[in-house]
Amino acid sequence: MTPVTDVAGQLDAAVSQNPRFHVTGIQERLFARLFAGLVYAQIWEDPVADMTALALPAGADMICIASGGCNAMSYLTADPASVTAVDLSPAHIALLRLKVAAAQHLDQAAFYDLFGRANLPGNPALVLDQLAPHLDAQTRDYWAGRHLGRKRAGMFARNLYRHGILGRFIGAVHLLARLARKDLRPLLSAQNLDAQRQFHAAVIDPLFDTRIVRVLARQRTSLFGLGIPPAQYDKLAADGGGDVIDVLRERTRRLVCDFSVQDNYFVWQAFHRGYADRPDAAVPPYLARQHFPDIAARADRVRALNQSLTDHLATREKAALDAYVLLDAQDWMNDAQLTALWTQITRTARPGARVLFRTGGHADILPGRVPADLLARWHYDAPASALAFAQDRSAIYGGVHLYRFAG
């Protein structure tokens, strides 16, 4: 992994767009410090929607932002030749490297115990005893190390998905619901979309009208728990005419009302803080029993790097890659950073390459910010973008966008 001092510098560069002692500048640096730790124990983008939109043939070479590593592992079901996953958070890279080693050295039951159930007393021993010999030194030291006095490997005995910035944010949301005397658990027993919509209207939607939720949501720092830096918060608010409450209300409605809770593991993470404990539970593709043989056989195709995407692409040869999955990272970037990124993407893209990314707001953020002659080498696939947005069960983003390399 990259040394922590370098990581801190990379994170500051990624999110800092204002003077250091400006209010927003202080918020940006606070966000950067938080992001140096574990943010997402589970990535919050739908890999099935990604793979449908990308429609890659077997043997493709991909690059993505790692986040919690779920999607990098899930892309293996599409039989790529390689998946390079980069992330500025050392914790995210340590988690993905652990998943790679676990797929190679555990059987399916133990693999699911570790990352599916993620709360069993024997799980830390899987990490510290069985998997440790197969980890690089820095990843091994990370999981054997301590956070707030406890070994990090212990998270796998105490529900991994309650940890990280997002896990704690979801816990705070549950606390607010309890304070408002709202029980969220019945949603997960809903038998159809009509029942989900009725529950949303009666229980969930009124929470957005409570004073405490309205006050908290209007503070930029309150949404750091969703991994939303100040620049992205402003884009969210712009979609709501300046009021982020309306945006959060609508995206929560999409999550709860537009997809069956029985098929949507994002709903389970949001309202149960883990996956359902049953054989047919909705889970990310890499955790599905039927995919484990392929995940295990192909895990060595994943490379996890604690590095920025632009910096890594600068080390790659020309015409080296078929697909780029950027998550919402571009929402953090200024025009110069976007131009540097797309210069490297264009240089390394093979004919027919695809770029998939998400935005906090609805609009595509590239036109007018990336030089026109550079962007002209790419074709925006509006129908595929709209379909990917409609199919994304995470429901938190304003837009999903697909570009194809025109040469």
N, C-alpha and C positions, 0 to 999 in steps of 0.2 A: 504494500500500500504506500501511497504518497505520505511523507511525514506530515504530522498534524499542522506544523507551522505553514507548510505549503498549502494544505487544505484550507486553512483559515484565510490565506491570501486569495485563493481561488474563489472561495465563497463570497468574500467581500467584493471581489471584482465582478462576480456574477450578478449580485443584487444591488450594489451601491450605485445609485444614479443621482444622488444629491450630496451637498456638502456634509462633512462629517458631523457638524454641530447643528445642522438644520433638524427640525423635529422629524421629518421623514427620513433624513439620513441616519439619525439615531435608531429609528425603527428598523431601517434596512440592516444595520449592523447587528441589532438584537436578533433579527430573523436569521442572519448568517450564523450567529453563534448557536442558535437552536438547531439549525439544519446540519451542523457538524455531527450531531448524534443521530440516533435512530428516529426517523420521522415516520416511515411507513413500514409496519411489519407485513402488511399486504399492500401491493400496488393498487391504485384506485383508477385504473383504466381497463377496459374490457378487452382481453386478448382475442376473444372469438370475433368481436367486431373488427379488430385490427386485421386478423388473418383473412377474414372475408374480404375486406377492402383491398388488402395488398395482393391477394390472389397469386402468391408466389409459386413458381414451380419448385419441385424438389431440387436440392443442390444450390440454392441461393445463398449468398453471403449477406448477412444482416448486421446492422449496428443499431443499438437502442440505448436509452437511458435506463439504468438498472432499477432504480427505486427499490422496492422490496424483493425484486428478483423473480416474482411469480410469472411475469410475462416472458422474460428471457427464457425461463424454463419451459413455459407453455408453448413458445414458438417451436420447440423441438418436435412437437407433434406434426409440424409441416415439413419435416425432414430437410432442414437447411444444411448447407455445408458448414456454415459457421455462424455463431451469434456472438458478437462482441458487445459487451454491456459496460457502459461507463457511468460513473456517478461521482459527484463531489463529496458525498458523505462516506467516510470510511466505514460507518456502521452498515450501510446498505451493501457495500462491497463484501464485507465480512459475512453478511447474511446470505448473499448469493453464492459465495464460495463454499459456505457450509452446505447449501442445498445441492450444489454440484457434487461435493464429496459424498453426501448422504445418498444421492441417487446411485452413485457408483459402488458404495460399500455397505448399504443396508438393504434388507429385503423390503417388499412393498408394505408389509404391516408395520415395520419399525419406521419406515419413511413417513407413513401416514400418522403414526403416533407422534412423531416429532413436529410435523408441519400442519397436519390436519387437526388432530385433537389438541396438540400443543400445550397440554396441561397435565401430563402424567408424571408421577414422582420419579420414574426411571429415565425420563428424557435427558436430564443433565448428564447422566452417565453415558448415554449414547454420544453426546457431544464431546465430553472430556476424556472418555476412555476409548470408545470404538472409533470415533472419527478423528480425534486429535492427531494420530500418527499420519493421517492422510491430508492434513491441512498445511499450508505454508506457515512459517513461523509467526508472521504478523497476525494472520487470521486466528491461529491457535492462541496467541497471547490475548487477542481481543476477547474471545469467548471465555478464557480462563481468568480474565481480568475482572475487576469489580466496578460496579456503579452504585453509588449511594450505599456502599458497604456490602453489597451482595454480588456474588458471581453472576456475570451476564448469562451464563449458560442456565442459570436457575429460572430465567424467563420462560423456558420451555416446560417447566413444571407449574408455573403460575399463570398460564394462558398468555402465550406470546402476544396475542392480538389485543391485550389490554395495555401493552407497553408501546413505547414510542410516542412521539408528539401527537400523532393522530389518535392512537389508542386512548391516551389520556383526555384528548379533546372529546371523543365520543363518550367517555365516562362522565365528563362534566355535563354533556347534554343530557345523559340519563339522570344525573342528579337534579338538573333543572326541571325535568319532567316529573320526578318524584316530588319535588317541592311544590309543583303545580298540581299535585295529586292526580297525575296522569300515568296509567299503566300501559306501557308500550308493548308488552309481551303478547297480547292477543292478536296483534297483526300477523305474527308468524304462524298462526293456526288458520288464517283465512283460506277458504277453499276456492275462491275465484276472484277475478278482478273487481267485480261489483262489491264484494265484501271488503276488499282492500280499500276501495274508494270511499265506502261508507265509514270505515275506521279512520281514514285520513281526514275526512270532513268533520267527524265528531271529536277526534282526539288530538290529532297532530297539527292540523292547520291552525286551530285556535291558539296554539303556543306562540305563534308568530305575532300575536296581538298583545302578549303579555309585556308589561313594562320592562322587566329584567332582560328578556330576549331582545327587545328593540334597542335598549341602551347598549347591551354588550355587542350586538351585531354591528352597530355603527362605530365601533372602535376597531381600527385596523389591527391592533395587536390581538384582539380576540380571535381573529381568523388565522393567526399564525399556526394554530393547531390543525388546520386543514392544509397546511403547506402553502398558504397564500401570502406572498410578500406584498409590500405596499403597492408596487406598480400594478400587480394583478388585481388587488383589491379595487383600485380605481377603475380598472376595466370592467369588473363585475358591477360596480355601482353605476357606471355609464349605461350598462344594459338595462338598468332599472330606473333610468331617468334621474340618476343621482342617489337613489335609495337602494342600498344593497339588500334590504329586507325583502323587497318584492322578488329579487332574483333568487335568494335563498328559498323563499316560499315556493316558487315555481319549480325549482330543481328538486326540492324535497318531494313535491307532488309527482314529478316524473318518476323518481326512484320508487315511490310507494305505489303509484297507481298504474303505471304503464307496462310493468313486467310482473309476471307471476312470482310471488314470494317463494314458491317451491322450486323455481328455476333460477333464482337470482341470488348468488352468494354475496353480492354487495349489500342487499337488504339484511341478510343475516349478520354480516359484520356490523352494520349500523345499528341494528335493533337487538342483537343477541351477543355481540362482541365476540363472535366466533362462528364456526360452521355448525350446522345441525348434526347432532349425534345419532345418525342413522345411516344405513348402507347406501341409500339413494340420495344422500345429501348433495345439494348443489355446491360445487367446489371449483376452483380454477382448474383448467385442463391438466396441468402437471400433477395434480393430486388425484385425478380420476384413476380408479383401479385399472381400467382397460388401457390406459396410456402408459402405465408404469414400465412395461418392458421396453418401449421405445425411448422413454425418458432416460432410463438406466443405460441403454446402449449408446445413446447420443450425447450424454452429459459432457463428455470430453470435448464437444464442439463449442462449448460456452467458455468465453474468456471474460473475466471480470476485472476491470481496471479503475482505480481511484484517480480519475483524470477528467478534465473537461472534454466535451465532445469535440469542440473546435481544435483544441490542442492535439487530441488523438488523431483526428482526421488529417492534420498537417503531417503526420508521420507515415500515412498510408500512400501507396502507389496510386498513380492515375488509374481510373476505370477499375476500381477494386471491389465495388460494392453494388448490390442490387436493391437494397431496401434500408431505409432510415426511419426509425420511430423516435420522435423527439419529445413525446409526452407534451407537457405545456411549458417546457423550458424557455421557449421564445418569448413568452409573456414577461419574463424577467429582463429581457435584453433591450439595450438601446440600439439605435440604427447602426452604429459602427459594429457592434457585436453581431447583429443579424447579418450584416454584409460579410463579415469575416467568416461566419458559419456557412453561409450559402456559397461563398467562394470555394470553400473546401468541399462542401457537398457536391457542387458541380464538377470540380476537378476529379473527385474520386468516383463519380457515378458511371455505371455502365449503361449502354443503350437500354432504354426501357425501365430504368431504375424508378423506384417509387419513394416518396417521402410522405409520411403520415404524421400529423401533429394535432394537438388540441389547443383550444384557446378558452380562457375564462369568459371572455365576451363572445358574442355570436359571430362577429365579422372576422374574415381572414385579415391578419395583421401585416402581411408582407407587401401588398401594393402600396407604392409611395414611400416605402421605407428601405426596401432592397432595391439597388439600382435597376432600372427598367431593362437594360440590355442583359443583365444577369438573369432576372426573373423571366425574360422572354424565352429562355432556353428550356423553360418548364411549362407544362400544360396543367391547368387546374381542372381536376375532374369533379365537376359540380354534382352530377348524379351520385357518384360513388361517395362523395363527401356527405351528402345529405343522408344516404342510406346508412353509412357508418355512424352518423350522429343518432339516427333513429334506433339503431340496434345496440348502442352502447348502454349496457345495463347499469353502469356506475352512475350515470345521469347527472353528474356534478358539473359538467362542462357546458359552455355555451355553444361550442362548435367543434367539429372534427373535420379535418381538411386533408385531402389527398392530392399531391402533385405527381405528375409523371414526367420523366426526363425526355425532352424532345430532341436533344442532341445539340 
